[in-house]
Amino acid sequence: MLNPILKNRKYSLAYLSAWLLIAFTQVAIVLYFYPGSLWVSIGESAIFNSLYAIIGIGIWYPVYYTDLEKNKITNFITNHLASSSLAVALWLWLSYLVLTSLFSQMPDYVQHLQNTLPWRIGFGFLFYILLISNYYLLIYYQNFKEKLTRESELKALVKESELNSLKAQINPHFLFNSLNSISSLTMIRPEKAQEMVINLSEFLRYSLSTKNEILTSFEDELNNIERYLKIEKIRFGKRLHVEKHISGSSLKHELPGLILQPIIENAVKYGVYESIDQTEISIESRQVDNMLEVVVRNDYDPDFLVKKGAGIGLRNVMSRMRILYGSDELLKIHKTENKFEVVIRFPQTEKEKPVIEL
């Protein structure tokens, strides 16, 4: 494990700056008490601090291999007592050798060096404590960042898994109804059954092509809705009437693939299935602020809706919207005596669009 100070340029500059500040402070203090000894002060400060700066790089390793969370407190203290004693002894021995060689002609200074040895030992241990404190803070900071990254990756994987699961619920649900319809038409209206098979194959082709995409254009999604409605139109004939009011500017907006199909399927199911009269489904789109707003409205029988429940399709759409956009406020349901309306909005700004990569 390489010392992070050596790997990171910012850390290196900060480490060098700290030691330069300590060195200048030491020169200023010595000059204050012993005026006139400028070069001696500079030499002493340069030797003492440069040597400790070098030794301080090596102090990283006992810190790295003495994890406070994995070691007993007695082992932690023992290891650092031994490490600090070795570091301070090496620092003083090397500094003393160099300084006595440089200033051998100044016996007063050599005597001063020996007299101040207890103070220097104290500062040596103080520097050691400051260094290991900073190293441990650096380790905990890096661990915290790695933990946040892992949590973010895990959340993305969970979301991806949930989205795939929700998408997988769409096709079997729709296929079940469509295949039943084709089976019914095969004997009585084979040409319509063939038309349904063609529309169904185009629908499945679109579903497979958007399987790995989060967003698709509203125009593509609308074309897919047309295929679905063609299939249902063959089944229900004049009982199904669809009105569309589509804003041209909304066609290029983006929305999650296959997210409207369950809403339309829900409108057909609760509007047409139990009715013998013509049932109208209207689809509207417009831009509201920075959002694409799609409104699906259909006639319905309140008694049938209560009996059947809210439906897996709408719950599926709500879950996908919550996962992708992180909000429960983008889908609204309004019910009157015989009208059922779903209003769904899709944010269009880059900041609010889904960012999960599948």
Salt bridges, closest charged atoms under 4 A:
GLU44 OE2 - ARG120 NH1 3.30
GLU195 OE1 - LYS192 NZ 3.73
GLU202 OE1 - ARG227 NE 3.95
GLU219 OE1 - LYS252 NZ 3.16
GLU226 OE2 - LYS244 NZ 1.66
GLU232 OE1 - ARG235 NH1 3.01
GLU243 OE2 - HIS241 NE2 2.93
GLU254 OE1 - LYS353 NZ 2.75
GLU265 OE2 - HIS173 NE2 3.68
GLU284 OE1 - ARG286 NH2 2.82
GLU284 OE2 - ARG297 NH1 2.97
GLU293 OE1 - ARG286 NH1 2.40
GLU293 OE2 - ARG345 NE 2.72
ASP299 OD1 - LYS339 NZ 2.62
ASP328 OD1 - ARG322 NH1 3.37
GLU329 OE1 - LYS332 NZ 2.73
GLU341 OE2 - ARG297 NE 2.77
GLU350 OE2 - LYS353 NZ 3.53
